[in-house]
Amino acid sequence: MIHLSRRLFLAGSTATGLAACTTLPGGGGQGAGIVNPLVKNRADAQVFRHTDGMYYLTGSVPEYDRLVLRRASTIAGLADAEERVLWRHQASGPMSGFLWAPELHWVDGKWVMYFAAGPAGGGEDPFRIRTYAVTTDSSDAMAGTFDVLGQLQTPWDSFNLDSTIFHHRGTRYMAWAQKEPGIETNSNLYIAPMASALTFSATPARLTVPTLPWEVRGYKVAEAPAILARNGRLFMTYSASATDDRYCLGLLTARDDADIMNPASWTKSPEPVFVSSPENSVYGPGHNSFTVDRAGRDVLVYHGRDYREIQGDPLLDPNRHTRVQYFTFDAEGVPQFGQPVANGPLPASFAT
């Protein structure tokens, strides 16, 4: 694999999160055999609980050559669940190179997996990264055959990735990261209502541009949005800076009844909300998703490394592992993620 960065060509009263050994709200101690990292060598992790009651996990594999999926009845069960390859990169063309950051969604009665891809090296620009989707007619994502649905139609033919879908007040929206011509950043965050799985029904809105010191370390990055709707507000986490130990989570907040297509409705937290923890030996926590355990308790899913020093390009270091931990809310209803918990036992409630 060529040692290149996906961003190299673009250089231009509070409560804390629960530690792995604490007792959870509502009970639950440590579980034998349930540990962080939950799944090794899976970055950009998405875990969600579908309406069938099952948990699904996908993420980037170190080879960046295939889309994978696993399923289990509990979060802990994902650790050793059978993993299926849904689709592999093509022999040539725009989806023959790196495959990044898959997310599986149920869209208009079908499974759709979004992902970012570029062409293989050798002539065409391998960093012509765009968002695509594959889909299946089967209601069983673990059994159906996935075929290419097409390319996401964004306002500019430019670097874009990390698409996620959410529903708000009866409308389906997409949030994603993109390089906008004329703005000297690597990627900004955008939002738009959807007309179909790959098209928008209105002009997208730019929600934020990375400008704060912790957003521009190494690269000027705002990417990997994830939505959490709680306490009368929408919270959008996102990842910022280079993908080494400087990688971290930021937070945008909007009122539930606000016009979320108006950038002025969103407030950016001035400081990152989740950063590396040298004391717990977890570095570069980011590209998160949200889920709930079977009792409805909120769970933060993210990737992180067990060490700081990296040889070569951080994106080609294979040891970004999927990690999970509970989080809480402060008196004002704002999520408090605390710090990444250390490797070791997780609460037994992840297995029930």
N, C-alpha and C positions, 0 to 999 in steps of 0.2 A: 504494500500500500504506500502511496506517495505521502511523504510527511508534509502535509499542508494543512493549514488551519482554515476552517470554513469562513473565518472572518478576515483572513490575511489580505484578501483582495479588496476589502472595503475600508482599510485603515483610514482613513480620513477621520386612687388606690389600685395597684395592679397585681395580676396573678402571673406566675411563670408557668411555662410548659412543664408537664409532669415528667419526672425522671424515670428511667427504666425500672427502678426498684421501688418506686412509691406505690401506695395503694390508690387505685383509681376512684373517681367519684362514683358512688353506687356500688363500690366493692370490687374485688378482684385482686389477687396477689400475683406473684410470679408464676409463670408456667414452665414446667420442665420441657426443655427442648425447643422452646420458642425464643428466638434470638434476633437481634439486629446484627448485621444487615439481614433483612428478610429474604432478599434474592440477590445473589452476587452477580456482578458484571451485567447489570441491566440499568442503563442510564435513562434519563428523561421519562421517569416512570409514571404511568397512569394506572391507577387502581380505582375501580368504581363498582358499586353494587347495583346490578340491573334489576328490573322489575321481576325477574324470575327468582330473585333472592340470592343469586350467585355473585361471587366476586370475580372480576376479570382484570387481568394485568397484562399490559404490553409495555414496551420500552425499546430503546436503541440497543442493539447488540454491538459488541466491540468491533466486529468486522464491517458493520454498517451495510450489510448485503442482503438482509431479509427482514420481513415483518413477522413477528411472533406473537403468540397469545397463549395464556394459560388461564384456567378457571378452577375455582374451589368454592366450597360452601362456607368457608371462614377465611379471614385475612391470613391467619397463620398457615392455613392449608395451601396458600399460594407458594409457599417456600419450596415444596417438593411436588407440586402439581405437574402433571404432564404438560409439556409445552409443544404447541403445534406451530409449524411454519405455514403462514397463510399465503405468502407471496415472496418471490425472490426478484432481485433487480434484473433488468433485462440485459440481453447480450450486447445491445447497442442502443444509441439514442438518448433522449433526455432523462431517462430513468435507469441508466446502466451503471451509474456510479454510486456515491454514498446515499444511503437511506437513513433519514434522521427522524427522531421524535414522533413516532406513530401515536395516534389516539383513535380509539374505537368508539363510535357513537351509533345510536339507533335513530335513523333519519327517515321519516316518511315510510315506516314499516319495513325498513331494510337496515342491515348492518353496513356501516360505512367506516372504513379506516382511512383517516387522513395521515399524510406523511410528507416530508420534504425530500426532494431528490435532485440529483444533478447527473450530468453525463460522465462516463468514464474518461480518464485522461487520455491524451493522445490526439491533439488537434483541436477539438472543441473545448471550450472553457469548462473545466470540471467543477467550477464553483458557480455555474449558472443554476443556482438553487431556486426551485419553485415548489409549490404545494400541489400535490396530486391526491387522488383517492382511489381505493379499490373497494369493491362491494360484492355481496353475494345475495342470491335469491333465497338462500336457506335461512330459516329462523334460528338455526343452530350455528353460531359463529365458529364453533370448534369442529364442525363437520362439513360446512359448505365450501364450495369452490369460489375463490375470490378472483375477480377480474377487474381490469382497469376501468374506472368510471370516467376519469378525465382529469383535467387541470383546473384548479381554482382560478376564477377570473377576478383578478385584483386590478386596481386603478392603473398601476404601472407595471411594465414588464421588467421587474427588478427582483433582487434577492428577497425571498419571503419564506417563512417557516412558522412552526409552532402554532398551528390552528387548533382552536378549541371551540366547542359549541355549548351554549347554555340557553335556557328558556327564561323569559322574564315578562310577566304580565301578559301572557298569551302569545308572545312573539319569540321566534327563535333567532338568536344572534350568533355571530361568529366573532371571536377576538383572535388576533394574530400579530406577528411581528414582521416588519417589512422595512427595507431600505427605500426611503423616499428621495427621488431626484431633487437636488438643490438643498438638501439638509445634510450636513457633514457629520452624520452618525452612522453606526453600523446597522442599527435597527431601532425602530420606534414601535409603539403599540397602537393598534387600530381596532375599530369595532364597526359592525354593520349588521342590519337585519338581513335575513336570508330569504331569497325567493325559491331556491332549490338547494340541493346539497353542495353545489359548486358555483352558485351565482348569488349576488346581492340584490335586494329590492330597493335600496336607497344608496346614495353616495356615502362611502365610509367616512368615519370621523377619526381624526388622529387624537388619541387620548393623552399621550405623554411622549416626551423626547428626553433621552438621558442627558442630564446636565449636571447633576449633583456629583460631588467628588467620589462617592462610593458607587456611582453608576458608570464611571468612565475610567476605571482602573484597568489598564491594558487595552481595552476597547470600549467604545461608546455604545453600550448595549442596553436595550430593554427588550426582553423576549419572554417566551414561555408563559403567557398569561393563564391564570386559573381563577375561577369564580367561586365565591362562597357567599350564599345569601342567608344572612342571619340578622336578627335583632333590628329589623326595619331598614337594613342597609345591604348594599352589594359591596363586597370586598373583592378586589382583584389583586392577587399577588402576581409578581413577575420577577424574572431573574435579571441580574445586572452584572456588568463588568466581565472580565476574562473568565474562562472556565477552569482556572486553577483555584487556589485557596482564597482568591479574592471574590469568587462567585458568591452571590448572596441574594436574598429575597427583599424586594420592595413591596409597597402596598399602596393601592389606590382605593378610595372609598367614595361611594355615592349613596344618597338617600334612596330608599326603595321606590318612592313616588316621584323621583326626579326624572328629567328627560336625559336618559343615559347616553343619547347620541350627542348631547351638548358637552364638549370637553370641560366647560366651566362647572358642570355638575360633579366632577370628580376632584377629590383632594389627594395630593400625594404626601405620604408620610415623609418628613424631612430626613429621617434616618432609616437605615435598613432594619427589617424586622426579624431577620434570621441570618446568622453569619457563622463562619467557621468557629469551632470550639477546640482550641489547642489542648485544654484540660481534659476533654473527652476524646481527643484524637479523631475528630470528624472535620474534614476540610472541604470547602467548596460546596456547601449545601445549596441545592437549587433545583430548578425545573420540577416544580412540585405539582401535585394534584391533591384533591380532597376526597375523602370518603367517610363513611360512618361504620362503626362496628354494629353487630347485630342488636345491640341495645340502643342504638341511635347516637352513641357518643362520637364526637368529631375526631377525625384522624387526619394527620398531615402525612402525606407520602412525598418523598423527595429522594434525590440521589446525593451521595457524598463519598469521598475517599477516606481511607484510614491513615493517610500520610500526606505531608505537605510537599515534599520534594518530588518533582516529576522530571523524568528524562525525556527531552523532546517536546513535541506538541501535546498539550494537555488533552486535546480531543482524541488522540491516538493512544493515550494511556487507558488500558482496559478496565481499570478497577474503580469505576464509579458504580456503587452498589445501591440497590433500592432499599430504602429505610422507612420505617413507620414509627410514629409516636403520637400520643394524645396531645391535645392542646386545650386551653381554656379561654375564657373571656374575662375582661376586666369589668369593673362596675359600670362602665359606660357601654358595654357590649362589644368592645373591640377585641379581636382575636389576639391572644398572647401566646406566641409559639415557644418562648423560652429559648433554650439552646439545644443543638443536636445532642441527643442522648448517646452515651458511650455504647460500644459493642457489648453485647451480653443479653441476659434474659429479658424478655418482654412480659408484660402482664398476661395472666392466663385468660383474660377476657378477649384477647385477640383470637383465641382458639375455640370460643364458645359461640 
